[in-house]
Amino acid sequence: MTTEKENVFRGHAVEVSEELRKSAMGTHALVLYPNLLTLRELYSFYARSVLGDSEIVLILPYLETVGSVKRILSEDSANIDVRKYEREQSLLIMDSLKGYFGLQEGLIPFLIQTADFAKKSGKSLSVLSDMGSFFYYDNKDDLLQYEMALPSKYEKMNLKGFCAYHQRDFDKRFSEKDRQDLIKHHGKTLILLSSSNGN
């Protein structure tokens, strides 16, 4: 389990969503989720609260398809006009495997370009990325190296980054030292409390 410290926040999806929304520009946070249903609640609440405001939202799912994310966002609880926001380039959804392993230049240049576009549009960029895609290729060491190469805070970047991990993967695939290193490296850790049974 994680070590308690001041920058750890625990809450249900709506509360964690509000914490993400209030977080400062440049935030690089770790999000631990207990199951897919709870993660869906989080990104639905978050997208609904910031889209149409002054944010572009990029979601990189791993445990579900791009199509299922669009469907979840369109459904009753979120009721987001996905097509409209995609046309406006305010909502971007990309498979996490493609984002981290399928882009020729890698994800970071894409993020920088998208953050620049957001800034020119008078907006900021929020990225909610499921890091589980690294486990698909059994790349735990590459994942740690990737995370540690990112700054703890995105200084002078028009960006908020939220790295999501399934709690089960976080607890079982990392050593205690690796878990503590990841927690220390991120500016804040948000632990989602389960509101339903899921995987």
N, C-alpha and C positions, 0 to 999 in steps of 0.2 A: 504494500500500500504506500501511498505517497506521504512524505513528511509534511506536517502542518507548518505553514509559515504565513507571514502577513499577506503575501500576494497570491494566496489560494482562495478561490471563491467557489462555494458549493451552492447549487440551486437547481430548480426545475427548469425546463426549457425556456419558459417565458422570462424567468429571472436572469438566466445566463444570457439570453438574447439581449436583454436590456443592458447588462454589463458590457457586452460586445459593442452595442450601439453607442454607449457613453464613453468607450475607450478612446484614448487620444490618438491622433494621427501618428503613425510610426509604430504603433503597438505590434508586437510579435508575441502572440499568446498561444498557450498549449490548451487544447480542449479534450477532455477525456469523456467518452460517452459509453453508456452501458449496453446499448442495443440500437439497432437501426431505427426502430420506431421513435426513439427519443431523439436521435440525431435529426430525423425528418422534422420533428416538431421544432427543433432549434432552428434549422435553416428556413423553415416556413415562417416562424415568428420574426426572425431577423430580416428576411427579404421583404416581408410585408411592412415592417417598420421603417425601412430605409429607402426602398424603391420609390421613385417619384419625388424623393427628397433631393439630396445632393450627393448620392452615392451610386457607383456602379458596383454590382455584386457579381463576383466570379465564384462559382461553386464547382469543385472538382470531386465528384463522388467516386467511391471505389466499390462499395458493397451493393450498388444498384446502378442501373443504366442511366444515361442522360435522359432517355424517354421517360423513365419512371420518376425522375426528379421533376421534370416538367409537369407530369401528371399530378404529382403530390402538390406542387405549387399552385396548380390550377383548381384543385378541389376545394370543397366548401370551406374548410377551416382557414386556408390561406386566401383562396379566391383571388389569385393574382392573374392578371391578363399577361400570360407569359409571352405570347406572340408580340404584343405591343412593346413590352420592355426589351425583347430581343431585337425588334426592328430599330428601336431607339439606341441600341447597344448599351442599355443600362443593366441588362441581365445576360450573363454569359455562363454557359454550362458546358464543361469539357470533362470527358472521362479522365480520371486521375492517372491511369496507366498511360494514356496518350500524352497528357500534360508533362509527366516526368520522364517518359521513355520514348515517346513517339514524335516529338518535335525536333526537327533537325538541329536547331540552335539551342534547344533546352527550354525550360519553363521560364527562367529568370529574364532573358531578353524579352519574351512575350509579356511578362508582368511589367517590366519597365516601360515598354511601348504602350501598354494598356493604361498604366498609371499616368503617363504623359498625356494620352488622349483624354483621360478623365480630367486632368488639371486644365487642359485647354477648354474643356466643356464646362468648367466651373464646378467640377465634382471631385470626389475622392474615390479610391478603389478599395473595396473590402474583398478579401480572398478567404474563402472557407474551403480548406483542402483536406480530404481524407488521405492520410499518409500511409494507409494500409497497402497501397499499390507496391510499395517497396518490398513488402513481405511476399507478394506474388512471385517475385524473382528471388526470394530468400536473401534479400539485400539489406539485412539489418545493419551491417557495418557501413555500407554505402549511405544508408539513411542517417545514421549518426554523423557521418562525415558531412553529409549535405546539410543537416540541421546546424551543426557547429560552424559551418562556413557562412551561414546566414547571420546577420547581426541580431543582437538581442533587442535592438530597437532600430527601425528603419529610419535613420536620421535623414532629414531633408527629402524624404520620399512621400509622395501623396498616396500612401498605402497603409492599410491595416491588414495584418496577416494572422489567420487563425488556423493552426495546425491541429487537425482532429485525429485522435487515436482511439480505437476501440479499447476500452479498459482491459479486456481480457488479453489482447495483444501486448499492451503496454506492460502488464504485470508479468506475463509469461515469457515474452520474447527478449526482454531486456534484463540485465543484471541490476541489482540495487544501485550500483554505482552509475550505470547508464541512465537509469530512471532519474536519479538525483541530478546528474549532469544536464539532462534534458529540461528538468524543471527549473534549474538555476539559469539555464541559457535563455529561456523564454521569460519575458517581462512579467507575465502573469499566467497562472494555471487556473482553468475553470473546469470544475468537475460537475458533469451533468448527473442529476439524480433521476433514476428510472421512474417513469410515470406509467409504464406498461410493460408487459412481457414481450420480449422480442429476441432476436439473435444477436 
